[in-house]
Amino acid sequence: MLDALVAGFEQGHAPETIQQQFPALNLEEVYGAITYYLSHRDDVQAYLQRQEALWKALRAEAEKQARPVVKRLRALRVADVPDAS
C-alpha cells in the first residue's frame, strides 16, 4: 500500500483523494505516511526498490513452478496476441 500511496502523492493527488482510494486508512494516517515519506525519501525509495526486486523474483519463481495447465493457458494467450508488424 505504501508504494501506491507514494505514487499517488508523487502524481499530485491530494491526501483526501488518496484516502478515498484507501478507505482502510483515515486521513490522519495518509498525512502521516506522506510526512514520513517526505522526511525519509531516500529510505522509502530504497525500500520500494527492494520490494520491487523481491516481487520480480517471486513472480519469476512462480513462473518456473507453474502447473502444466497454467503454462498451456499462458501459451494460448501469447498465441492469440495479434502480430504487431
C-alpha positions, 0 to 999 in steps of 0.5 A: 500500500505504501508504494501506491500511496507514494505514487499517488502523492508523487502524481499530485493527488491530494491526501483526501483523494488518496484516502478515498482510494484507501478507505482502510486508512483515515486521513490522519494516517495518509498525512502521516505516511506522506510526512514520513515519506517526505522526511525519509525519501531516500529510505522509502525509495530504497525500500520500494526498490527492494520490494520491487526486486523481491516481487520480480523474483517471486513472480519469476519463481512462480513462473518456473513452478507453474502447473502444466495447465497454467503454462498451456493457458499462458501459451494460448494467450501469447498465441492469440496476441495479434502480430504487431508488424 
